[in-house]
Each structure stands twice: as C-alpha cells, then as structure tokens.
Amino acid sequence: SGIPQTRIRFYDEHPLMADFFGEVLSGLQQRPRCISPKFFYDERGSELFDAICRTEEYYPTRTEQQLLQTHAAEIAELIGEQCLLIEPGSGNSDKVRLLLDQLQPAAYLPMDISRDFLFQAAEQVANDYPWLDVYAACVDFTAPLNLPWCPDDGRRLIFFPGSSIGNFDPGQAEVFLRNLHNVAGDQGSLLIGVDMKKDPAILNAAYNDSEGVTAAFNLNLLHRIQRELNAELDPALFRHHAFYNEDQGRVEMHLISQRAQTLKIGDQQFHFDKDESIHTESSYKYTVEEFTDLAGRAGFTSRQVWTDPDQLFSLHYFDV
Ligand code: AVJ
C-alpha cells in the first residue's frame, strides 16, 4: 500500500551532448551526408518510435512479440538456469515482459541512450515484477560496452530484439556482435531479433506508413538539431524518403532538401542543393543463413532459430 518505491539502480554514463554537436557537424561535411540513427532517440523520438511500432504497416514489432510469446518456455529451457538478462537499447522494455515470467532472471539490466525514457520504463518493470532486481544504465551501446554496474555472478543472456542490429552495416555488426560475445562471458547466450529479406513492397510500406509516423520520426532529427544545437534550419524544407535498396539488402532512410538552401549550425554553414540528401538510417535485412554466418564470424554458435509462418522476422538463440 501507499507510495510505490523506486527499486531500480540507475547508472548514468552521460552519453551524448558533447558527441551530438561534433557528430552532426562531421556527418554533414561528409559525402554522402549522414547522421547516425542513434540521434533519433530523444524523448520525442522514443515516443515516435513506439508509435511506429503500432502502425498497421510496421510488422516487425508485432511479429517478434508473437515469436517471443510462443517460444518463451523453450527459450527458458535453453538457458536452463537463472540468468542476468541484459538488454542493449531497451526502449520501452515492452518485449522483455514476454520473457520475465518464464525466465525468472536474477536481475534485468536495461540500457538505453534515452535517459528519461529508460528511467520510466525501468521503474515500470520494477513495479510490475517486484521480485526482480533492475539495474538501468544510460549508455550509448554503439560505444564499447564494459558494464561496470553489472553484477558479475550468473550466466548472462543478452537480449537484443527489434532488429536493432540492422542499423549497423554488416562489418560494424560483426564488430558489435564480437563485443556482445565478450560481454556475454564464458557461459553466455544471445537472443536476438533479426528482420528478414522479403518482398520489397512489404519493406517499403513498413518505412512509409500511411499515417506519416515514420516521416515524423525521421524529421524529428532536424527539430532536435534545431533546438539542441541552436541551428538555423527549417525542418519543413526537408522531406522523408525511405526505400528498400535491394543490392545492399537494406532499407535506407533519408532527409531530402526540397530546395537549395543553407543551414547554419554554430559558426558552420552547409549548402544543400535541391534534392540533396542526408542519409539518416540503414536497416539491413538478413536471411537466416546470412545472419547465422555473421554471428558465427563473431564467435557465436547457433542453437535455435524461430521464424513466423510468413518468414517476415527471425528470432535467433546463440551460445558463446
Ligand atoms: C529500431 C532500427 C530496428 O530499422 O526498423 C523503424 C528503426 N526506423 N522505422 C528499424 C526504424 C524507421 C528500426 N530499428
């Protein structure tokens, strides 16, 4: 009864602000111009991403949730003993809820770059699962992970759902998976969700939802630059562009300048031609075999792969 207690431990690596300015400037100087998708996730961006997950066209979230729900008991059996459940890029922590009752982990360690969003999500998990220890960490998981806040007893299960791995190009993905392999330790495992190659029409629709939520998510990056970096720019002079690049096996998202214009950030100016783009995200898609091979190169051994009947999405379980 009474006031709910804060039961989480919160570790803050203070990622970001310094990097945001520097990375935006250097990305805009490159050709093609680019900005890392990790900068989508301010508070508003995290909310918009959740809204994307609820759109009709964005099948990955729904499909993966179904896979997790259906196979939770089997996943628990594969792990076999009580584990530390580590989730890089945990966002709203919705998906882990599908595993907690079956897994009964000793502790849950969500990490995310979006500080307040992470804090609220971690508190809600702690309130809903009073038996669970929660160690939340605000970090940029694309930087090398060492987890100083992490208890070091117990088998580690790294949970990396949502096809977040798709944001890395395959070379970076291998480096990142090797990093996870180190974090997993001697007895560790990896449960990872990977979006699959499929009919481009399905992919194109998923990143161009009819309500315009994905467009708002992409354009929010410009609002953020305008606000946080005091930039002189008008987000309305850019438009969202997303398409499946079949040669590269990835969906690309861009912000396209609707006309010739000059942006000012700090003392720098950036001239854009009409139709010039900023590449803001790549989302790589993998066949089961391609992904098993990639994880294998990073040291993981495939134990199980689950897919939905339409072969939209895959859930892989690896041991170290
Ligand atoms: C969070 C990287 C998996 O690539 O599908 C959704 C992000 N971008 N719609 C994805 C995203 C546009 C998402 N990931």
Residues whose N, C-alpha, C, O or C-beta is under 5 A from the ligand:
A	BS01	AVJ	I52 G162 S163 S164 N167 S283
